Amino acid sequence: MFDFTPTGIAAREAARALASTGSDKKNEALILTARELIAQKRSILEKNEEDVRAAEEKCVKSTLIDRLRLDEKRIEGIAEGVLKVADLPDPVGEVISGETRPNGLQIRKIRVPLGVVGIIYESRPNVTVDAAALCLKSGNAAVLRGGSDAIRTNVVLASVMRDCAEKAGLPRDSVILLADTTRDSANAMMRAHGFVDVLIPRGGAGLIRSCVENSTVPVIETGVGNCHIYVDRDTDPNMAVNIIDNAKTQRPGVCNACETVLVHRDVAENFLPMLKKRLDEHNVELRGCELTKKILGDCVVDATEEDWAAEYLDYILAVRVVDTIDDAIEHIGKYSTGHSECIVTDSVSAAEKFTSSIDSAAVYVNASTRFTDGFEFGLGAEIGISTSKLHARGPMGLRELTTVKYIVSGRGQIRR
C-alpha cells in the first residue's frame, strides 16, 4: 500500500511558502528551468529514448509513441513555453472586485492559489514541465504522478525543476514527482483529502472516469476529445478538406484531433471523394454511414454505434452524412465529450446557430480543432483542457489554478 502522507506533508509545507512568494522569485525559477532544459537536452533525450524503446517493445501504437517521444525541437518548445509562463502576469493577489458597504466595511475579492494541485497523467512528458511551471507561477505546489511509459524522462525533467526552484530560493518540494507509477499511488492521490486540494487527470477515458468515480479530492475533468467537424452545405470545399486534414493527421494521438466528420447531404457526393483523396495520403481508415459507403465504396468500413462515440487517437475517422445542420447539432449533442467542435461554412446564420447550440469548451468556425491548446490561446502552456463546467473550462492556464479570498477591513464594526 502506497503511503501518501510524507508526500502530502511536504507538498503542504511548500504550498504555504509559495502562497506568499513574490513574482520575482517564481519567475527566476522558471527562467532557470528553461535554460537548464536546453543545457540538459542530451541527457533528457537519452532517457526519453529509453522510454520510447521500452514502449516499442510493448507494441504500443505509433500515435501514442508520438505523444511520448521528445526531440530537440520539442524540448525547445517546452522551454519556450516555460519562458512564456514567466512572462505572463502573476494572477496571485489580483483584485477581482471591491466595494465599501453602507456600514463602512471594505470588502475586496482577490485571487489566491488553490494550494496543492495533484496531476495524474499518461505518457506525455511535456505535461511534467507544463503543469509544474503553471502551478509554480500561480503559487501552487505540484504533485505529479506520470505513467510508467515516461518515468525515465519524467524523473530527469522533475529533477531539473526541483533544482531550479531551490536555486531561486523556493522550496524544493514545490514540485514533487511520484516515482511509484503503480495503481496504488494513483489511488492514494485520489484519496488524499486534506493534502491535495484539487486533482487534475490527463489521459484516456478510463483514467478520467476512475478519478471521477473514486476520488475524495475535487476533480477537474480534462482531455477526452471526441471532436467533430461539420461541413455545411454552404462552404468552400477546399478549405474544409484542409481543415479536416490538419485536424485529423497533424497529430492524431492528441485530444484536440478530429475524430468524426459530419457532411451535409447536399454537398456529400462532391465533397467526400475530395476528402478521401487527401486523407489517403496518410492512409486514414474511414468508418462511415450507409450513404458514405454508397458514395465512396467498399473502402469504407461500416460505422457502429461505438465509432460515433470513439476517441480513436489514431489514423481512423468516422464519417456521417446528415440531412440538415440540426441533425449535425443533434449528433454532436449525443456523442460529444464537450471538448472541441467545428463548423466549416460560408453562412453567417449557420455559424451563429452552430456556435449558440453546441455546448463544448471550444467551438470553431472555419478553423482546425487542433488550436484548442494553452500555448495557442496565449496562456503560455496549459495544465489540461477542462471539459467540466464548474470553475474552469477549456485550456486551463494561470487564472484557472487560482481560487478567491475575501479581504474585509473595518474600524470596529460589529453585527447587530
BARO-144359 format. One record per residue (C-alpha): residue in three letters; x, z, y. Coordinates in Angstrom, 3 decimals. Example, Ala and Ser with C-alpha at 12.3 -4.5 7.8 and 13.67 -1.06 7.14 Angstrom:
// BARO-144359
<node residu="ALA" u="12.300" w="7.800" v="-4.500"/>
<node residu="SER" u="13.670" w="7.140" v="-1.060"/>
This chain:
// BARO-144359
<node residu="MET" u="0.000" w="0.000" v="0.000"/>
<node residu="PHE" u="1.415" w="-1.051" v="3.374"/>
<node residu="ASP" u="1.663" w="1.837" v="5.876"/>
<node residu="PHE" u="0.964" w="0.515" v="9.370"/>
<node residu="THR" u="1.319" w="3.914" v="11.084"/>
<node residu="PRO" u="5.026" w="3.710" v="12.095"/>
<node residu="THR" u="4.463" w="0.207" v="13.491"/>
<node residu="GLY" u="1.316" w="1.323" v="15.291"/>
<node residu="ILE" u="3.047" w="4.295" v="16.913"/>
<node residu="ALA" u="5.978" w="2.135" v="18.077"/>
<node residu="ALA" u="3.639" w="-0.533" v="19.479"/>
<node residu="ARG" u="1.526" w="2.068" v="21.296"/>
<node residu="GLU" u="4.600" w="3.553" v="22.986"/>
<node residu="ALA" u="5.786" w="0.096" v="24.021"/>
<node residu="ALA" u="2.330" w="-0.792" v="25.374"/>
<node residu="ARG" u="2.275" w="2.326" v="27.562"/>
<node residu="ALA" u="5.623" w="1.386" v="29.062"/>
<node residu="LEU" u="4.646" w="-2.262" v="29.585"/>
<node residu="ALA" u="1.405" w="-1.340" v="31.345"/>
<node residu="SER" u="3.338" w="-0.035" v="34.355"/>
<node residu="THR" u="6.192" w="-2.561" v="34.255"/>
<node residu="GLY" u="6.520" w="-4.907" v="37.213"/>
<node residu="SER" u="6.580" w="-8.677" v="37.048"/>
<node residu="ASP" u="10.320" w="-8.977" v="37.736"/>
<node residu="LYS" u="11.382" w="-7.265" v="34.508"/>
<node residu="LYS" u="8.833" w="-9.120" v="32.424"/>
<node residu="ASN" u="9.903" w="-12.445" v="33.921"/>
<node residu="GLU" u="13.562" w="-11.596" v="33.334"/>
<node residu="ALA" u="12.854" w="-11.014" v="29.643"/>
<node residu="LEU" u="11.073" w="-14.350" v="29.392"/>
<node residu="ILE" u="13.801" w="-16.286" v="31.190"/>
<node residu="LEU" u="16.428" w="-14.712" v="28.921"/>
<node residu="THR" u="14.296" w="-15.653" v="25.914"/>
<node residu="ALA" u="14.064" w="-19.301" v="26.954"/>
<node residu="ARG" u="17.825" w="-19.507" v="27.427"/>
<node residu="GLU" u="18.547" w="-17.759" v="24.136"/>
<node residu="LEU" u="16.198" w="-20.047" v="22.192"/>
<node residu="ILE" u="18.254" w="-23.013" v="23.340"/>
<node residu="ALA" u="21.535" w="-21.179" v="22.716"/>
<node residu="GLN" u="20.489" w="-20.287" v="19.167"/>
<node residu="LYS" u="18.935" w="-23.652" v="18.409"/>
<node residu="ARG" u="21.241" w="-24.328" v="15.452"/>
<node residu="SER" u="20.559" w="-21.048" v="13.656"/>
<node residu="ILE" u="16.815" w="-21.396" v="14.269"/>
<node residu="LEU" u="16.824" w="-24.897" v="12.779"/>
<node residu="GLU" u="18.834" w="-23.743" v="9.763"/>
<node residu="LYS" u="16.300" w="-21.029" v="8.952"/>
<node residu="ASN" u="13.425" w="-23.414" v="9.609"/>
<node residu="GLU" u="14.899" w="-25.968" v="7.212"/>
<node residu="GLU" u="14.972" w="-23.281" v="4.521"/>
<node residu="ASP" u="11.264" w="-22.621" v="5.144"/>
<node residu="VAL" u="10.470" w="-26.339" v="5.044"/>
<node residu="ARG" u="12.356" w="-26.864" v="1.776"/>
<node residu="ALA" u="10.526" w="-23.938" v="0.203"/>
<node residu="ALA" u="7.173" w="-25.386" v="1.334"/>
<node residu="GLU" u="8.061" w="-28.808" v="-0.070"/>
<node residu="GLU" u="8.947" w="-27.217" v="-3.401"/>
<node residu="LYS" u="5.461" w="-25.655" v="-3.431"/>
<node residu="CYS" u="3.997" w="-29.155" v="-2.806"/>
<node residu="VAL" u="2.427" w="-28.112" v="0.497"/>
<node residu="LYS" u="0.768" w="-31.207" v="2.010"/>
<node residu="SER" u="2.729" w="-33.107" v="4.620"/>
<node residu="THR" u="0.393" w="-32.418" v="7.554"/>
<node residu="LEU" u="0.808" w="-28.658" v="7.061"/>
<node residu="ILE" u="4.575" w="-29.016" v="6.696"/>
<node residu="ASP" u="4.483" w="-30.772" v="10.069"/>
<node residu="ARG" u="2.992" w="-27.592" v="11.560"/>
<node residu="LEU" u="5.816" w="-25.595" v="10.023"/>
<node residu="ARG" u="8.700" w="-27.871" v="10.953"/>
<node residu="LEU" u="10.803" w="-27.392" v="14.089"/>
<node residu="ASP" u="13.268" w="-29.837" v="15.575"/>
<node residu="GLU" u="15.359" w="-29.785" v="18.736"/>
<node residu="LYS" u="12.557" w="-31.286" v="20.817"/>
<node residu="ARG" u="10.033" w="-28.722" v="19.605"/>
<node residu="ILE" u="12.389" w="-25.815" v="20.273"/>
<node residu="GLU" u="12.995" w="-27.162" v="23.763"/>
<node residu="GLY" u="9.208" w="-27.394" v="24.195"/>
<node residu="ILE" u="8.780" w="-23.774" v="23.094"/>
<node residu="ALA" u="11.462" w="-22.667" v="25.555"/>
<node residu="GLU" u="9.827" w="-24.698" v="28.333"/>
<node residu="GLY" u="6.524" w="-23.000" v="27.556"/>
<node residu="VAL" u="8.154" w="-19.580" v="27.916"/>
<node residu="LEU" u="9.537" w="-20.539" v="31.332"/>
<node residu="LYS" u="6.102" w="-21.774" v="32.408"/>
<node residu="VAL" u="4.622" w="-18.405" v="31.429"/>
<node residu="ALA" u="7.317" w="-16.692" v="33.527"/>
<node residu="ASP" u="6.356" w="-18.882" v="36.498"/>
<node residu="LEU" u="2.660" w="-18.056" v="36.266"/>
<node residu="PRO" u="1.122" w="-15.340" v="38.472"/>
<node residu="ASP" u="1.021" w="-11.936" v="36.788"/>
<node residu="PRO" u="-2.650" w="-11.046" v="36.233"/>
<node residu="VAL" u="-1.992" w="-7.309" v="35.887"/>
<node residu="GLY" u="-3.161" w="-5.416" v="38.964"/>
<node residu="GLU" u="-5.181" w="-8.322" v="40.342"/>
<node residu="VAL" u="-8.171" w="-7.044" v="42.311"/>
<node residu="ILE" u="-11.231" w="-8.830" v="40.956"/>
<node residu="SER" u="-13.722" w="-7.218" v="43.311"/>
<node residu="GLY" u="-14.123" w="-4.249" v="45.614"/>
<node residu="GLU" u="-16.763" w="-2.556" v="47.699"/>
<node residu="THR" u="-17.495" w="0.618" v="49.634"/>
<node residu="ARG" u="-20.630" w="2.408" v="48.525"/>
<node residu="PRO" u="-23.094" w="3.991" v="51.016"/>
<node residu="ASN" u="-21.670" w="7.427" v="50.142"/>
<node residu="GLY" u="-18.181" w="6.278" v="51.147"/>
<node residu="LEU" u="-16.746" w="5.799" v="47.626"/>
<node residu="GLN" u="-14.347" w="2.862" v="47.481"/>
<node residu="ILE" u="-14.587" w="1.022" v="44.150"/>
<node residu="ARG" u="-12.085" w="-1.601" v="43.057"/>
<node residu="LYS" u="-12.208" w="-3.596" v="39.823"/>
<node residu="ILE" u="-8.698" w="-4.603" v="38.677"/>
<node residu="ARG" u="-7.096" w="-6.368" v="35.732"/>
<node residu="VAL" u="-5.136" w="-4.268" v="33.234"/>
<node residu="PRO" u="-3.503" w="-5.081" v="29.866"/>
<node residu="LEU" u="-5.510" w="-4.855" v="26.653"/>
<node residu="GLY" u="-2.781" w="-2.647" v="25.132"/>
<node residu="VAL" u="-1.619" w="-3.606" v="21.626"/>
<node residu="VAL" u="-2.520" w="-7.136" v="20.538"/>
<node residu="GLY" u="-2.274" w="-7.982" v="16.847"/>
<node residu="ILE" u="-1.881" w="-11.628" v="15.811"/>
<node residu="ILE" u="-2.250" w="-12.776" v="12.197"/>
<node residu="TYR" u="-1.268" w="-16.417" v="11.804"/>
<node residu="GLU" u="-0.183" w="-19.042" v="9.290"/>
<node residu="SER" u="2.735" w="-21.466" v="9.070"/>
<node residu="ARG" u="3.270" w="-22.174" v="12.796"/>
<node residu="PRO" u="6.493" w="-20.577" v="14.045"/>
<node residu="ASN" u="5.832" w="-21.653" v="17.635"/>
<node residu="VAL" u="2.997" w="-19.077" v="17.644"/>
<node residu="THR" u="5.614" w="-16.319" v="17.269"/>
<node residu="VAL" u="7.091" w="-17.130" v="20.664"/>
<node residu="ASP" u="3.957" w="-18.356" v="22.445"/>
<node residu="ALA" u="1.915" w="-15.292" v="21.523"/>
<node residu="ALA" u="4.671" w="-12.786" v="22.224"/>
<node residu="ALA" u="5.502" w="-14.398" v="25.590"/>
<node residu="LEU" u="1.887" w="-14.286" v="26.755"/>
<node residu="CYS" u="1.463" w="-10.706" v="25.570"/>
<node residu="LEU" u="4.637" w="-9.577" v="27.294"/>
<node residu="LYS" u="3.784" w="-11.227" v="30.636"/>
<node residu="SER" u="0.293" w="-9.706" v="30.554"/>
<node residu="GLY" u="1.723" w="-6.246" v="29.817"/>
<node residu="ASN" u="0.676" w="-6.034" v="26.160"/>
<node residu="ALA" u="2.712" w="-5.092" v="23.113"/>
<node residu="ALA" u="2.500" w="-7.764" v="20.410"/>
<node residu="VAL" u="2.382" w="-7.055" v="16.686"/>
<node residu="LEU" u="2.906" w="-10.309" v="14.817"/>
<node residu="ARG" u="2.102" w="-10.942" v="11.185"/>
<node residu="GLY" u="3.018" w="-14.536" v="10.296"/>
<node residu="GLY" u="2.667" w="-16.305" v="6.979"/>
<node residu="SER" u="5.196" w="-16.294" v="4.161"/>
<node residu="ASP" u="5.840" w="-20.040" v="4.649"/>
<node residu="ALA" u="7.547" w="-19.441" v="8.019"/>
<node residu="ILE" u="9.032" w="-15.970" v="7.514"/>
<node residu="ARG" u="12.706" w="-17.002" v="7.827"/>
<node residu="THR" u="12.050" w="-18.861" v="11.079"/>
<node residu="ASN" u="9.811" w="-16.115" v="12.440"/>
<node residu="VAL" u="12.410" w="-13.418" v="11.811"/>
<node residu="VAL" u="15.051" w="-15.148" v="13.933"/>
<node residu="LEU" u="12.553" w="-16.043" v="16.697"/>
<node residu="ALA" u="11.229" w="-12.489" v="16.909"/>
<node residu="SER" u="14.781" w="-11.128" v="16.923"/>
<node residu="VAL" u="15.585" w="-13.316" v="19.936"/>
<node residu="MET" u="12.576" w="-11.982" v="21.822"/>
<node residu="ARG" u="13.256" w="-8.354" v="20.941"/>
<node residu="ASP" u="16.904" w="-8.649" v="22.027"/>
<node residu="CYS" u="15.930" w="-10.280" v="25.323"/>
<node residu="ALA" u="13.241" w="-7.695" v="26.046"/>
<node residu="GLU" u="15.823" w="-4.945" v="25.530"/>
<node residu="LYS" u="18.371" w="-6.695" v="27.767"/>
<node residu="ALA" u="15.751" w="-6.848" v="30.523"/>
<node residu="GLY" u="15.096" w="-3.117" v="30.274"/>
<node residu="LEU" u="11.834" w="-3.353" v="28.335"/>
<node residu="PRO" u="11.064" w="-1.592" v="25.047"/>
<node residu="ARG" u="12.494" w="-3.468" v="22.082"/>
<node residu="ASP" u="9.186" w="-2.873" v="20.318"/>
<node residu="SER" u="7.334" w="-4.875" v="22.952"/>
<node residu="VAL" u="7.458" w="-7.479" v="20.179"/>
<node residu="ILE" u="7.155" w="-6.420" v="16.538"/>
<node residu="LEU" u="7.159" w="-8.822" v="13.593"/>
<node residu="LEU" u="5.941" w="-7.530" v="10.248"/>
<node residu="ALA" u="8.427" w="-8.598" v="7.595"/>
<node residu="ASP" u="5.792" w="-7.912" v="4.936"/>
<node residu="THR" u="3.707" w="-11.078" v="4.501"/>
<node residu="THR" u="1.526" w="-9.810" v="1.664"/>
<node residu="ARG" u="-2.224" w="-9.387" v="1.915"/>
<node residu="ASP" u="-1.627" w="-5.618" v="2.191"/>
<node residu="SER" u="-0.025" w="-5.961" v="5.613"/>
<node residu="ALA" u="-2.842" w="-8.183" v="6.883"/>
<node residu="ASN" u="-5.460" w="-5.749" v="5.599"/>
<node residu="ALA" u="-3.595" w="-2.852" v="7.201"/>
<node residu="MET" u="-3.673" w="-4.608" v="10.596"/>
<node residu="MET" u="-7.385" w="-5.278" v="10.225"/>
<node residu="ARG" u="-7.966" w="-1.563" v="9.735"/>
<node residu="ALA" u="-5.517" w="-0.315" v="12.377"/>
<node residu="HIS" u="-8.245" w="1.004" v="14.667"/>
<node residu="GLY" u="-6.623" w="3.359" v="17.164"/>
<node residu="PHE" u="-3.334" w="1.469" v="17.038"/>
<node residu="VAL" u="-4.383" w="-2.168" v="17.623"/>
<node residu="ASP" u="-6.785" w="-2.891" v="20.492"/>
<node residu="VAL" u="-7.682" w="-6.469" v="19.587"/>
<node residu="LEU" u="-6.909" w="-8.736" v="16.632"/>
<node residu="ILE" u="-6.468" w="-12.486" v="17.026"/>
<node residu="PRO" u="-6.324" w="-14.522" v="13.813"/>
<node residu="ARG" u="-4.844" w="-18.033" v="13.969"/>
<node residu="GLY" u="-5.193" w="-20.097" v="10.842"/>
<node residu="GLY" u="-7.683" w="-21.549" v="8.430"/>
<node residu="ALA" u="-11.332" w="-20.694" v="7.995"/>
<node residu="GLY" u="-10.560" w="-18.289" v="5.146"/>
<node residu="LEU" u="-8.181" w="-16.171" v="7.228"/>
<node residu="ILE" u="-10.537" w="-16.007" v="10.189"/>
<node residu="ARG" u="-13.535" w="-15.182" v="8.011"/>
<node residu="SER" u="-11.560" w="-12.412" v="6.283"/>
<node residu="CYS" u="-10.630" w="-10.861" v="9.640"/>
<node residu="VAL" u="-14.172" w="-11.031" v="11.000"/>
<node residu="GLU" u="-15.718" w="-9.569" v="7.850"/>
<node residu="ASN" u="-13.143" w="-6.864" v="7.094"/>
<node residu="SER" u="-11.663" w="-5.749" v="10.403"/>
<node residu="THR" u="-12.416" w="-2.421" v="12.055"/>
<node residu="VAL" u="-10.489" w="-3.731" v="15.086"/>
<node residu="PRO" u="-12.305" w="-6.064" v="17.544"/>
<node residu="VAL" u="-11.585" w="-9.693" v="16.578"/>
<node residu="ILE" u="-11.464" w="-12.790" v="18.760"/>
<node residu="GLU" u="-12.219" w="-15.788" v="16.543"/>
<node residu="THR" u="-9.903" w="-18.743" v="17.081"/>
<node residu="GLY" u="-8.793" w="-22.019" v="15.728"/>
<node residu="VAL" u="-11.119" w="-23.584" v="13.149"/>
<node residu="GLY" u="-11.784" w="-27.044" v="14.535"/>
<node residu="ASN" u="-14.343" w="-29.424" v="13.074"/>
<node residu="CYS" u="-14.061" w="-31.563" v="16.209"/>
<node residu="HIS" u="-16.360" w="-34.534" v="16.842"/>
<node residu="ILE" u="-16.162" w="-37.737" v="18.874"/>
<node residu="TYR" u="-19.401" w="-39.570" v="19.624"/>
<node residu="VAL" u="-19.179" w="-43.266" v="20.553"/>
<node residu="ASP" u="-22.172" w="-44.067" v="22.743"/>
<node residu="ARG" u="-23.885" w="-47.447" v="22.882"/>
<node residu="ASP" u="-22.701" w="-47.965" v="26.477"/>
<node residu="THR" u="-18.954" w="-47.751" v="26.020"/>
<node residu="ASP" u="-15.622" w="-49.537" v="26.220"/>
<node residu="PRO" u="-14.811" w="-50.072" v="22.518"/>
<node residu="ASN" u="-11.064" w="-50.382" v="23.100"/>
<node residu="MET" u="-10.990" w="-47.057" v="24.941"/>
<node residu="ALA" u="-12.993" w="-45.477" v="22.130"/>
<node residu="VAL" u="-10.564" w="-46.770" v="19.491"/>
<node residu="ASN" u="-7.580" w="-45.450" v="21.462"/>
<node residu="ILE" u="-9.151" w="-42.016" v="21.916"/>
<node residu="ILE" u="-10.132" w="-41.653" v="18.250"/>
<node residu="ASP" u="-6.748" w="-42.899" v="17.050"/>
<node residu="ASN" u="-4.960" w="-40.327" v="19.198"/>
<node residu="ALA" u="-7.337" w="-37.506" v="18.302"/>
<node residu="LYS" u="-7.044" w="-38.182" v="14.566"/>
<node residu="THR" u="-3.499" w="-39.411" v="13.947"/>
<node residu="GLN" u="-1.136" w="-37.981" v="16.589"/>
<node residu="ARG" u="-1.031" w="-34.615" v="14.751"/>
<node residu="PRO" u="-3.783" w="-34.441" v="12.136"/>
<node residu="GLY" u="-2.800" w="-30.947" v="10.968"/>
<node residu="VAL" u="-3.841" w="-29.134" v="14.168"/>
<node residu="CYS" u="-7.150" w="-27.536" v="15.118"/>
<node residu="ASN" u="-7.935" w="-29.920" v="18.003"/>
<node residu="ALA" u="-7.643" w="-33.055" v="15.865"/>
<node residu="CYS" u="-10.824" w="-35.077" v="15.410"/>
<node residu="GLU" u="-12.492" w="-34.692" v="12.005"/>
<node residu="THR" u="-15.809" w="-36.546" v="12.463"/>
<node residu="VAL" u="-16.759" w="-39.673" v="14.407"/>
<node residu="LEU" u="-20.381" w="-40.442" v="15.247"/>
<node residu="VAL" u="-21.208" w="-44.014" v="16.299"/>
<node residu="HIS" u="-24.400" w="-45.276" v="17.932"/>
<node residu="ARG" u="-26.208" w="-47.780" v="15.705"/>
<node residu="ASP" u="-26.321" w="-50.438" v="18.456"/>
<node residu="VAL" u="-22.509" w="-50.780" v="18.526"/>
<node residu="ALA" u="-21.589" w="-49.752" v="14.974"/>
<node residu="GLU" u="-21.392" w="-53.252" v="13.475"/>
<node residu="ASN" u="-18.832" w="-54.441" v="16.009"/>
<node residu="PHE" u="-17.045" w="-51.150" v="16.628"/>
<node residu="LEU" u="-16.407" w="-49.816" v="13.124"/>
<node residu="PRO" u="-14.233" w="-52.766" v="11.967"/>
<node residu="MET" u="-12.137" w="-52.357" v="15.131"/>
<node residu="LEU" u="-11.705" w="-48.654" v="14.415"/>
<node residu="LYS" u="-10.855" w="-49.203" v="10.750"/>
<node residu="LYS" u="-8.201" w="-51.789" v="11.630"/>
<node residu="ARG" u="-6.443" w="-49.282" v="13.898"/>
<node residu="LEU" u="-6.737" w="-46.340" v="11.504"/>
<node residu="ASP" u="-5.449" w="-48.474" v="8.614"/>
<node residu="GLU" u="-2.073" w="-48.398" v="10.391"/>
<node residu="HIS" u="-1.955" w="-44.687" v="9.486"/>
<node residu="ASN" u="-3.655" w="-45.011" v="6.065"/>
<node residu="VAL" u="-6.574" w="-42.862" v="7.203"/>
<node residu="GLU" u="-9.167" w="-42.372" v="4.475"/>
<node residu="LEU" u="-12.727" w="-42.884" v="5.700"/>
<node residu="ARG" u="-15.676" w="-40.941" v="4.292"/>
<node residu="GLY" u="-18.907" w="-42.349" v="5.592"/>
<node residu="CYS" u="-22.672" w="-42.529" v="5.525"/>
<node residu="GLU" u="-24.612" w="-45.324" v="3.813"/>
<node residu="LEU" u="-24.636" w="-47.583" v="6.885"/>
<node residu="THR" u="-20.906" w="-47.065" v="7.479"/>
<node residu="LYS" u="-20.294" w="-48.185" v="3.871"/>
<node residu="LYS" u="-22.583" w="-51.174" v="4.354"/>
<node residu="ILE" u="-20.593" w="-52.304" v="7.408"/>
<node residu="LEU" u="-17.073" w="-51.574" v="6.133"/>
<node residu="GLY" u="-17.498" w="-51.962" v="2.372"/>
<node residu="ASP" u="-16.309" w="-50.052" v="-0.658"/>
<node residu="CYS" u="-13.107" w="-48.903" v="1.061"/>
<node residu="VAL" u="-15.281" w="-46.103" v="2.491"/>
<node residu="VAL" u="-15.800" w="-43.043" v="0.290"/>
<node residu="ASP" u="-19.335" w="-41.634" v="0.139"/>
<node residu="ALA" u="-19.542" w="-38.672" v="2.551"/>
<node residu="THR" u="-21.005" w="-35.470" v="1.160"/>
<node residu="GLU" u="-22.571" w="-32.527" v="2.962"/>
<node residu="GLU" u="-19.182" w="-30.785" v="2.680"/>
<node residu="ASP" u="-17.487" w="-33.674" v="4.507"/>
<node residu="TRP" u="-19.637" w="-33.227" v="7.606"/>
<node residu="ALA" u="-18.516" w="-29.577" v="7.780"/>
<node residu="ALA" u="-14.870" w="-30.145" v="6.814"/>
<node residu="GLU" u="-11.758" w="-29.370" v="8.824"/>
<node residu="TYR" u="-9.512" w="-31.782" v="6.912"/>
<node residu="LEU" u="-6.213" w="-31.229" v="8.765"/>
<node residu="ASP" u="-5.182" w="-34.488" v="7.112"/>
<node residu="TYR" u="-5.437" w="-38.270" v="7.417"/>
<node residu="ILE" u="-9.128" w="-38.201" v="6.496"/>
<node residu="LEU" u="-12.034" w="-38.945" v="8.846"/>
<node residu="ALA" u="-15.783" w="-38.562" v="8.341"/>
<node residu="VAL" u="-17.878" w="-41.319" v="9.970"/>
<node residu="ARG" u="-21.622" w="-41.369" v="10.566"/>
<node residu="VAL" u="-23.848" w="-43.917" v="12.291"/>
<node residu="VAL" u="-26.604" w="-42.322" v="14.394"/>
<node residu="ASP" u="-29.697" w="-43.846" v="15.978"/>
<node residu="THR" u="-29.567" w="-42.002" v="19.308"/>
<node residu="ILE" u="-27.460" w="-39.653" v="21.395"/>
<node residu="ASP" u="-29.965" w="-36.939" v="20.455"/>
<node residu="ASP" u="-29.099" w="-37.472" v="16.792"/>
<node residu="ALA" u="-25.403" w="-37.101" v="17.640"/>
<node residu="ILE" u="-26.075" w="-33.869" v="19.543"/>
<node residu="GLU" u="-28.171" w="-32.549" v="16.657"/>
<node residu="HIS" u="-25.426" w="-33.372" v="14.124"/>
<node residu="ILE" u="-22.772" w="-31.642" v="16.216"/>
<node residu="GLY" u="-25.004" w="-28.621" v="16.724"/>
<node residu="LYS" u="-25.403" w="-28.306" v="12.955"/>
<node residu="TYR" u="-21.807" w="-28.805" v="11.831"/>
<node residu="SER" u="-19.556" w="-27.957" v="14.785"/>
<node residu="THR" u="-17.271" w="-24.933" v="14.733"/>
<node residu="GLY" u="-17.580" w="-24.672" v="18.512"/>
<node residu="HIS" u="-14.059" w="-25.937" v="19.264"/>
<node residu="SER" u="-13.895" w="-29.356" v="20.961"/>
<node residu="GLU" u="-16.269" w="-32.326" v="21.138"/>
<node residu="CYS" u="-16.096" w="-35.643" v="22.998"/>
<node residu="ILE" u="-18.386" w="-38.429" v="24.120"/>
<node residu="VAL" u="-16.998" w="-41.888" v="24.871"/>
<node residu="THR" u="-19.402" w="-43.592" v="27.258"/>
<node residu="ASP" u="-19.779" w="-45.591" v="30.471"/>
<node residu="SER" u="-23.138" w="-43.964" v="31.146"/>
<node residu="VAL" u="-23.180" w="-41.099" v="33.627"/>
<node residu="SER" u="-26.558" w="-39.895" v="32.366"/>
<node residu="ALA" u="-25.368" w="-39.901" v="28.730"/>
<node residu="ALA" u="-22.244" w="-37.968" v="29.704"/>
<node residu="GLU" u="-24.283" w="-35.389" v="31.611"/>
<node residu="LYS" u="-26.725" w="-34.988" v="28.727"/>
<node residu="PHE" u="-23.899" w="-34.555" v="26.212"/>
<node residu="THR" u="-21.920" w="-32.036" v="28.259"/>
<node residu="SER" u="-25.001" w="-29.936" v="29.042"/>
<node residu="SER" u="-26.298" w="-29.980" v="25.444"/>
<node residu="ILE" u="-23.104" w="-29.359" v="23.453"/>
<node residu="ASP" u="-22.230" w="-25.679" v="23.025"/>
<node residu="SER" u="-18.485" w="-25.755" v="22.334"/>
<node residu="ALA" u="-15.444" w="-24.252" v="24.029"/>
<node residu="ALA" u="-14.275" w="-27.645" v="25.339"/>
<node residu="VAL" u="-16.451" w="-30.719" v="25.891"/>
<node residu="TYR" u="-14.785" w="-34.014" v="26.842"/>
<node residu="VAL" u="-15.942" w="-37.226" v="28.447"/>
<node residu="ASN" u="-13.678" w="-40.177" v="27.657"/>
<node residu="ALA" u="-10.586" w="-38.188" v="26.647"/>
<node residu="SER" u="-8.945" w="-37.082" v="23.417"/>
<node residu="THR" u="-9.786" w="-33.681" v="21.954"/>
<node residu="ARG" u="-6.042" w="-33.181" v="21.496"/>
<node residu="PHE" u="-5.903" w="-31.876" v="25.074"/>
<node residu="THR" u="-7.509" w="-28.558" v="24.111"/>
<node residu="ASP" u="-4.271" w="-26.664" v="24.461"/>
<node residu="GLY" u="-2.968" w="-23.918" v="26.707"/>
<node residu="PHE" u="0.034" w="-25.951" v="27.839"/>
<node residu="GLU" u="-2.131" w="-28.989" v="28.673"/>
<node residu="PHE" u="-4.652" w="-26.794" v="30.508"/>
<node residu="GLY" u="-1.900" w="-25.360" v="32.722"/>
<node residu="LEU" u="-1.790" w="-21.943" v="31.048"/>
<node residu="GLY" u="1.900" w="-22.255" v="30.083"/>
<node residu="ALA" u="1.039" w="-21.546" v="26.457"/>
<node residu="GLU" u="-1.860" w="-20.115" v="24.537"/>
<node residu="ILE" u="-2.394" w="-17.268" v="22.136"/>
<node residu="GLY" u="-5.165" w="-19.253" v="20.473"/>
<node residu="ILE" u="-8.256" w="-21.371" v="21.088"/>
<node residu="SER" u="-11.158" w="-18.953" v="21.133"/>
<node residu="THR" u="-14.416" w="-20.178" v="19.642"/>
<node residu="SER" u="-16.031" w="-16.833" v="20.464"/>
<node residu="LYS" u="-18.415" w="-16.358" v="23.365"/>
<node residu="LEU" u="-17.505" w="-12.794" v="24.293"/>
<node residu="HIS" u="-14.590" w="-12.023" v="26.665"/>
<node residu="ALA" u="-12.647" w="-15.262" v="26.136"/>
<node residu="ARG" u="-13.493" w="-18.845" v="25.215"/>
<node residu="GLY" u="-11.278" w="-21.908" v="24.836"/>
<node residu="PRO" u="-7.480" w="-21.782" v="25.298"/>
<node residu="MET" u="-6.506" w="-18.138" v="25.848"/>
<node residu="GLY" u="-3.841" w="-17.568" v="28.463"/>
<node residu="LEU" u="-2.757" w="-14.555" v="30.501"/>
<node residu="ARG" u="-6.110" w="-13.588" v="32.029"/>
<node residu="GLU" u="-7.766" w="-13.620" v="28.613"/>
<node residu="LEU" u="-5.248" w="-10.975" v="27.492"/>
<node residu="THR" u="-6.437" w="-8.513" v="30.099"/>
<node residu="THR" u="-9.425" w="-6.249" v="30.476"/>
<node residu="VAL" u="-10.680" w="-4.442" v="33.562"/>
<node residu="LYS" u="-10.448" w="-0.974" v="35.027"/>
<node residu="TYR" u="-12.316" w="0.564" v="37.951"/>
<node residu="ILE" u="-10.337" w="2.491" v="40.560"/>
<node residu="VAL" u="-12.632" w="4.799" v="42.511"/>
<node residu="SER" u="-11.342" w="6.529" v="45.677"/>
<node residu="GLY" u="-13.260" w="9.195" v="47.557"/>
<node residu="ARG" u="-12.994" w="12.063" v="50.071"/>
<node residu="GLY" u="-14.543" w="14.898" v="48.139"/>
<node residu="GLN" u="-17.867" w="13.253" v="47.299"/>
<node residu="ILE" u="-19.976" w="14.961" v="44.652"/>
<node residu="ARG" u="-23.053" w="13.568" v="42.916"/>
<node residu="ARG" u="-26.391" w="15.129" v="43.804"/>
